[in-house]
């Protein structure tokens, strides 16, 4: 009988997905991939499956498939894939708001959820986590920052933690003179100094919109108030997050910047697997911190404001940011106007509480419409 953990990877051709498959290949005695999905990259999906042991089920979620190897496509394809795969754990590396449906499907099936999709928690964290608790389905974060917090809090206990510190690389423009930021291009924004990630999250890193999403996510995942969450710039990306315990001590998780470690920890939790791919040599590793400049990163402040205002505001924050970043990437909006679009959307009235998934999706739709209007005014 095969005792390996059966893994479904949603978003298998993206950055997190490909690194998940690398971890599976590095630990064939522990894990096996039973299902892979991609949005539209059929050739990349088939290639990814070809280097794995076994024959994982394949799904193309964004368009019909033209290859018999891809068994699932079209409406409801991801849900059918997860049901038929009999996966033990679902790695949700889907991009953007589309990942919410995957998370809900996984927890409703009682599958452990390794969550690399921030938007699930930002849009509907209370609803998803409540459903996961009801069915006894663990939700384990894969983001390096939240993985660090999850593992530290698991070891110390939530009652021992007074506050947390999330580190931020600062993105492509952390050292650029402020007067030059207005003229930056997409190519400039994608030149991340530390991490190799997908284009949308790399732009989010440059604006610190991603850190805003992470602050909201940390609040929902770990039952933290906005004032309990600090963010600091850490250019080396070696300290991934810290907790401050009740008496004032700080405890940190350190490794080289390699997403395979949080992925492995999510797949193997509650155990620890042997791995050395991100071992850090402290003798040659500099570690520095500095305060965030609010004027350079207005989206971070807007995230805190949205978190204090309520669930509809965080949902709107995510939707407006996605629309504004897409407009910047398409050349329809200057980089410095991304935050002004989000600010304009958050100035509207949004519900304090979202009691259902239809309410979440309605707020998301209305926020996107408002963001598109704000983008047109600034184009």
Secondary structure by P-SEA (a helix, b strand, c coil): ccccbbbbbcccccaaaaaaaaaaaaccccccccbbbbccaaaaaaaaaaacccccbbbbcccccccccccccccaaaaaaaaaacccccccccccccaaaaaaaaaaaccccccccaaaaaccaaaaaaaaaaabbbbbbccaaaaaaaaaaaaaccccccbbbbbbccccccccccccccccccccccccccccccaaaaaaaaaaaaaaaaaaaaaaacccccccbbbbbbccccccccccccccccccccccccaaaaaaaaaaccbbbbbcccccccccbbbbbbbbcccccaaaaaaaaaaaacaaaaaaaaaaaaaaaaaaaaccccccaaaaaaaaaaacccccccccaaaaaaaaaaaaaaaaaaaaaac
